[in-house]
Amino acid sequence: MLAILFDFPWEERHKLRLWSDAITSLDMIANRPEERVAHLFAMASRFHELWQERSAAAPGSDLLSMMIHSNDLAQMDAAEFMGNMATLIVGGNDTTRNSMSGMVEAFSLWPDEWDKLCSNPELIPNAASEIIRWQCPAIHMRRTALEDVEFRGHQIRKGDKLVLWYISANRQEDVFPDGDRFLVDRQNARRHLSFGYGIHRCVGARLAELQIQILLEEMIKRNMRVSLAGPVDREPHPFLAIVNSAPVMTMFKSSSII
């Protein structure tokens, strides 16, 4: 999907996943910094080449070309451009794929919810929101206060660092009763904060919802039932809810494939 959005060379699309993992890998940061730097240098070099190509070409419909030829982003320096590309790559890789993996665990813990969804496919859009709420891809984000403000009795000073815990907000009991419970028909599932809020709302939010909705639609069409075939291996990461592996058993009516 990222390769399509960027009009990235299709035969090189595997590099996007490789670069995204290098950006967020704690193992590489701690134990393999040279390898990580090599991946990031390769990413910077390849996108610089694409920047040059798209700048010289007529405006296209891909996201990269739209950025380069826009009034707001055309004057980005190299560091700002690479920062934006890194954010887009990680945002498009370490998010929806982890929600999809978490979805398997959710339906394994509450199999009746899958039966409910199969009986009521109109719940699919809401179920996608509930998946993103329950398996929030981002754990936290930090912001800096730009001015003094009082919020609910708390004094926040200009320059203070504020940590926003998405995983906590998505389970806040006065908003989401029994928030640890996964419910495909939760009435206010779309009130989750996994996509951020205001000017910081995720630019790919609608795409993420569509990807999960289409996955659910196709699973139901195929009479699939997916459940865990072993423990979920989660990365002990402070920023992203990364699922390293989630072994599954897929049932097609009377047969099964592991």
N, C-alpha and C positions, 0 to 999 in steps of 0.2 A: 504493500500500500504506500509506504514512504517513497519507494522507487517510482511509482506512478505519479504521486503528487509532485515530486521534484523533477520528473522526467529524467531520472538518474539512469545511467547505462544499465540495461536490464541484466546483462551478463555479469555485472559487478554488484548486484543488489545485496549479496551476502555480506559485503563490507559494511553496510549500514548497521547491521546487527553486531558485527565485530567491533565497530567503533563505539557504538552505544554502550556495550558491555565494558569496554576499556575505560570509558568516562566514569562509570559508576562503580567499578570493581574495587572493593576494599582490599582484596588479595593482591591485585596489581599495585595499588597505591602503597601497600606495606611491604610487599615482598618482590615485586617485579616492576619497579618504577621505570627501568630502561625500556622494557617491552611496551609498557603503557605509553611512554613518550613517543616511541616509534609509531604506534598506531595513531596517536593524535597528530603527529607530524604528517603521516600519510593522508589522514582525513583533511587536514588543512591544505595540503598540496593539491589533492584531487578537487576539492571545492573551489580552490583558487582558479584552477584550470576551467572549471565549469562557469565560474563567475566571468572570466575573460571571454569565454565563448558566447554566453548569453548576453553580455554587455554589447558585443559586436553584432549580434543578430537582432532581427526585428522582435518586438515584444511577443511573447508566447503565452499560452494559457496555463503553463505549469507554475507552481508556487515559486520556484527559484527565479524564473524570469519575471514574474509579477513583482517580487521583492526588488530585483535589480532595476527595473524600469519604473518603479513607483516614485512619486515625489518625496515621500517621507523616508524611504530607505535607500534611495540611490546613492546618497552621500556617506554611507557607512564606511568607516575605516576597516582595515583588515581584521583587527581584534574584535570589533563589534559584529562584523559579519560572521566570524567563526563562532562567537558566543551565541548568536541567533541560530546558527545551523546546529550547534551542539544541543541547544535547548529543544529544537524541533525534533532532532533525532532521538534523544532520550525520551522526550514527551510522546513520541509516536511508537516507541519500542517498549520501554519499561512500564507501561501503563496498562493498555488494553489486554496485552498477553497475560499479565498477572491477574487481572480481573477474571479473564476466561478460565485460568487455572484454578482460581479461588472458587469460581462457580461450581466446579466439579465437587469440591469439598462441601459447599453449601447444600447441593442437591443430594449428596451422600448422607449428610447429617439429618436432612429433612426430606426424605424421599417423597412424602405426600405432596410436597410443593411441586415436584415435577409432574405428578399425576394431575394436580390442579391446573398446571400450565398446559398440559396436553389436552385437557378437557375444555380449557378456555384460552385458545390461542390469542384472543384479543388482549390478554394480559401481557403479551410479550414486551411491548414498549415499557410498561411499568416494571416488569421483571428485570429488564436490562438496567434500569435505574437502581433497583434494589441490589443487583449484583455489584454495581459500582459503589453503592453506599456500603454494603457489607464487606466487600474486599476492596477497600480504598487503596489505590496504587501508591499514593504519596502519604507518608506518615506525618510530616510536618513541613512548615515553611517559616522562614524568619523575615520579618520586616523591620524597618527603622522608622520611628516616629519622627515626623517632620515638624511637629509643633507640640506645645504643651496641651494636654487634654485630660479631662476627668471622665472616666468610663466606669459606670456602676460602682462608684465610690472609690475607685482606684486612680491614683494620680500617675499619669504617664507624662514623662518629660521629653522634650525635644532631644533626639539622639538615642533614646532608650531602644534597646533591641527587644522585639516582641516575637515570641514563638507561637505559631498557630498549629495546634494539634488537630489535624483533619480526622484522624481515627477516633479521637474523643468526641469531636463535634458530631460525627456521624452516628454516635451512639448516645447522644445526650437524651436522657430519659424524659425530660419534659417536652421534647420534640418528637422523639422516636421511642414510644413505650416498648419495653422489652427489646431494646436496641440490638442485643446480641443475637436475637432470633431473626432468621431469614424468612421473609414472607413475600411471595411474588405479587400478592395483592395488597401490599402495604399502601395505604391511601396517600401518604405524603412522601413516598420514596424519592421523588424528584427534588425534595428539599435538601438533599445531601450536599455537602460542601467539597466533594472530591474534585470538582472542576474549579475550585476557587470561587471568587466573588468579585463583582464590580469590574474595574478595569483589569484585574488580574485573572479574569475568568479564562479558562483554557480555550485556545483558539480552535482546537480539534474536538471540542466536546460533542458536537453533533455527529461527527464521524465515528467517534468511539461508541456512541449509542447505536448507530446504524450497524457497526461491525458486530456488536453483541446481539442485536436483534436478528440480524441475518443468520448468525450462527444458531440461535435458538430455533428460528423458523426452519432451517435446513435439518436440524436434528429431529424436530417433530415430524417433518415430512418423511423422514427415513425410519420412523418408529424406533428411534434410538433411546436407550437408557444408559447413561454413563455414570459409573460410580467408582470410588477409589478402590484400587487393588493393592494398596500399600500406604505407608505414611507419607505425608507431604513434607518435602524437604524445603525449608524456608531459609533464605539468606539472613543472617543476623545483621541487618543493615539499618542504620539510624535514620535514613531518609526515604528509602523506597521499600515497599512491601513486596520483595522479590520472591517468587516461587521458583526454586531451582529445578524441581521435578515434582510431578504429581502423577504417579502411575495409575492408570485407569483400566477398568473393564467396561467394554462397550457391548451392550446387549441389543441384538436385532431380533425381536420377537423370541423365537425359541433357540437361537444360536448366540454364541458369545465369542468375542475376540479380545485378547489382552494385548 
